[in-house]
Amino acid sequence: MNIDLSGKTAVVSGSTGGIGLAIATGLAASGARVVVNGRSDKRVQDAVAAVRQAAPGAHVEGVASDLATAEGADRLTAHAPTADILINNMGIFEPKPFAEISDADWQRFFETNVMSGVRLSRFYLPKMVAKGWGRVVFISSESALNVPKEMIHYGMTKTAQLAISRGLAESVANTGVTVNAVLPGPTLSEGVEEMLRGMTPAGVSIEEAGRQFVAEYRPTSLIGRLATTEEVANMVVYTCSTQASATSGAALRVDGGVLRGIG
């Protein structure tokens, strides 16, 4: 299958590292003009350079803005006023016992993980509908359906993304625009690697730490390891392609088989 996104513009939120950077790279390698985003200028410029190195000749730009705020979303959309593809990837996670999750924590997670995607979708989606073509993808998680007891506030935001993505897909039916959610499982992103290093004794490789984490916290995994960011990005790039035109309103799993349901 040859995925060709030439002539398409893709905005990828939270794309200075991890899954977001892998998605930006995959879209650029498929010919899309890509706008990467992060909170700091340095991280954004480093990401732009990384995408250009991985996809020589790609048209890549960067915008530093905090999409957890309305002002940050306005800054991004002012720089990139149109998009054919929107990837709502920005997100944070943090293991914390439920009794210690403060009101401020709940609000911070909702603004970052949920409202960032709401704001960008509200801006770009009507323009996609007007053109008769578009792709919106929310990067949710298997935690949306398998809410982790150690990160209930995170799980709540991922479930909210599923509700929003399905509702938006319904709202743009028969327009040529698709809206989907992708549900990664445990993935070796920068954030997960940092978390694992804090949980793992010295001398244990990050790969082995990942296998131990999966065995303890996601024992239903069928691959028995952390996914790579590229494996998740591959699903996202396909979902953005013209070949995926019959896929909308879906929750697409890249979870390594963690979720046992067949629905």
JOBELRA-V442027 format. One record per residue. RES is the residue in three letters. PHI is phi in whole degrees, 0 to 359 (none if undefined). Layout:
# JOBELRA-V442027
res->RES phi->PHI
res->RES phi->PHI
This chain:
# JOBELRA-V442027
res->MET phi->none
res->ASN phi->255
res->ILE phi->269
res->ASP phi->239
res->LEU phi->250
res->SER phi->302
res->GLY phi->86
res->LYS phi->261
res->THR phi->252
res->ALA phi->241
res->VAL phi->254
res->VAL phi->239
res->SER phi->283
res->GLY phi->57
res->SER phi->244
res->THR phi->271
res->GLY phi->192
res->GLY phi->59
res->ILE phi->299
res->GLY phi->299
res->LEU phi->293
res->ALA phi->296
res->ILE phi->294
res->ALA phi->303
res->THR phi->294
res->GLY phi->296
res->LEU phi->292
res->ALA phi->296
res->ALA phi->295
res->SER phi->268
res->GLY phi->103
res->ALA phi->285
res->ARG phi->281
res->VAL phi->242
res->VAL phi->248
res->VAL phi->266
res->ASN phi->215
res->GLY phi->197
res->ARG phi->277
res->SER phi->246
res->ASP phi->300
res->LYS phi->296
res->ARG phi->299
res->VAL phi->295
res->GLN phi->294
res->ASP phi->297
res->ALA phi->292
res->VAL phi->302
res->ALA phi->296
res->ALA phi->294
res->VAL phi->293
res->ARG phi->297
res->GLN phi->291
res->ALA phi->283
res->ALA phi->230
res->PRO phi->305
res->GLY phi->87
res->ALA phi->290
res->HIS phi->266
res->VAL phi->230
res->GLU phi->233
res->GLY phi->222
res->VAL phi->227
res->ALA phi->270
res->SER phi->197
res->ASP phi->266
res->LEU phi->282
res->ALA phi->285
res->THR phi->237
res->ALA phi->298
res->GLU phi->296
res->GLY phi->294
res->ALA phi->296
res->ASP phi->298
res->ARG phi->295
res->LEU phi->294
res->THR phi->290
res->ALA phi->292
res->HIS phi->283
res->ALA phi->237
res->PRO phi->287
res->THR phi->224
res->ALA phi->207
res->ASP phi->271
res->ILE phi->229
res->LEU phi->235
res->ILE phi->250
res->ASN phi->271
res->ASN phi->255
res->MET phi->306
res->GLY phi->190
res->ILE phi->232
res->PHE phi->214
res->GLU phi->194
res->PRO phi->296
res->LYS phi->200
res->PRO phi->301
res->PHE phi->307
res->ALA phi->295
res->GLU phi->260
res->ILE phi->278
res->SER phi->279
res->ASP phi->303
res->ALA phi->296
res->ASP phi->297
res->TRP phi->302
res->GLN phi->294
res->ARG phi->297
res->PHE phi->293
res->PHE phi->292
res->GLU phi->296
res->THR phi->283
res->ASN phi->277
res->VAL phi->255
res->MET phi->292
res->SER phi->301
res->GLY phi->288
res->VAL phi->298
res->ARG phi->298
res->LEU phi->291
res->SER phi->295
res->ARG phi->300
res->PHE phi->280
res->TYR phi->273
res->LEU phi->301
res->PRO phi->300
res->LYS phi->290
res->MET phi->296
res->VAL phi->299
res->ALA phi->298
res->LYS phi->275
res->GLY phi->83
res->TRP phi->201
res->GLY phi->179
res->ARG phi->224
res->VAL phi->239
res->VAL phi->231
res->PHE phi->264
res->ILE phi->271
res->SER phi->270
res->SER phi->188
res->GLU phi->298
res->SER phi->293
res->ALA phi->294
res->LEU phi->253
res->ASN phi->241
res->VAL phi->301
res->PRO phi->284
res->LYS phi->295
res->GLU phi->271
res->MET phi->213
res->ILE phi->296
res->HIS phi->294
res->TYR phi->294
res->GLY phi->302
res->MET phi->301
res->THR phi->291
res->LYS phi->290
res->THR phi->294
res->ALA phi->300
res->GLN phi->298
res->LEU phi->295
res->ALA phi->297
res->ILE phi->293
res->SER phi->296
res->ARG phi->293
res->GLY phi->297
res->LEU phi->295
res->ALA phi->300
res->GLU phi->298
res->SER phi->288
res->VAL phi->245
res->ALA phi->302
res->ASN phi->66
res->THR phi->247
res->GLY phi->90
res->VAL phi->255
res->THR phi->245
res->VAL phi->229
res->ASN phi->220
res->ALA phi->240
res->VAL phi->248
res->LEU phi->247
res->PRO phi->291
res->GLY phi->265
res->PRO phi->303
res->THR phi->229
res->LEU phi->279
res->SER phi->270
res->GLU phi->299
res->GLY phi->295
res->VAL phi->292
res->GLU phi->299
res->GLU phi->297
res->MET phi->298
res->LEU phi->295
res->ARG phi->297
res->GLY phi->285
res->MET phi->257
res->THR phi->246
res->PRO phi->298
res->ALA phi->300
res->GLY phi->95
res->VAL phi->269
res->SER phi->294
res->ILE phi->294
res->GLU phi->294
res->GLU phi->292
res->ALA phi->300
res->GLY phi->296
res->ARG phi->296
res->GLN phi->294
res->PHE phi->298
res->VAL phi->297
res->ALA phi->298
res->GLU phi->275
res->TYR phi->258
res->ARG phi->226
res->PRO phi->294
res->THR phi->277
res->SER phi->304
res->LEU phi->269
res->ILE phi->257
res->GLY phi->67
res->ARG phi->204
res->LEU phi->284
res->ALA phi->287
res->THR phi->269
res->THR phi->296
res->GLU phi->294
res->GLU phi->296
res->VAL phi->291
res->ALA phi->300
res->ASN phi->301
res->MET phi->295
res->VAL phi->294
res->VAL phi->300
res->TYR phi->300
res->THR phi->299
res->CYS phi->273
res->SER phi->277
res->THR phi->293
res->GLN phi->294
res->ALA phi->265
res->SER phi->294
res->ALA phi->263
res->THR phi->251
res->SER phi->208
res->GLY phi->74
res->ALA phi->262
res->ALA phi->249
res->LEU phi->266
res->ARG phi->271
res->VAL phi->231
res->ASP phi->253
res->GLY phi->69
res->GLY phi->83
res->VAL phi->300
res->LEU phi->284
res->ARG phi->273
res->GLY phi->293
res->ILE phi->256
res->GLY phi->279
